[in-house]
Amino acid sequence: MTDKSDYPKAGIPSAGDLAEPVARAVREEVRRELREQSGRRAVRLYGGAAAAGLYAGVR
């Protein structure tokens, strides 16, 4: 006969059931943060290029 303690209790998710949604949420958050940082980096690069261009034009 099987021991009922081997089976998860109804209504309580197992660690395996929780791992995938948590991993998905973390991946989405990391992607969003990287996208935001790359946008800021692009603005800084364009600003620096514009400043260098203006400085070169003045000289």
N, C-alpha and C positions, 0 to 999 in steps of 0.2 A: 504494500500500500504506500502511496506517496505522502510525504510530509507536507502539510499545508503551509508551513513557515517558509518554504522555498518560493512560493508565489508572492508577487507584490500585492499589497492591499489595494482594494478598489478605491479609486479617487486620488491616490497619491502617486504622482509621476515618479518614475525612476530617474536616476542620474543620466542614463543614456537618452531618455526622452527630453531632458532639459538641455543637454549638451549642444544639440544642433541649433535650436533657436538662439541660445546665448552666443554661440560662435558666429552665427549669421549677423546678429546685432553688432558684435564687436567688429567684424569685417566691414560692415556698412559705415560704422562710425570712423574707422581708420581711413577708409576711402574718402569720406566726406572731409575729414581733416586734411588729408593730402591734397585734395582738390582745392580747398580753401588756401592752403599754404602756397601751392603752385600759382594760384591767381595773384596773391600778394607779391610773390617773387617776380612774376611777369611785369607787374606795375612798377616795381623798383627798377627792373632792368630797362624798361622803356623810359622811365624818368631819368635814369643815369645816361642813357643814350641821347636823350633830348638835351640834357645839360651839357654833355660833351660836344654835341653838335652846335649848340649856341655859343659855347666857349670858343670853339674852333672858328666859327663864323665871325666872331668879334675880333679875333687876333688878326 
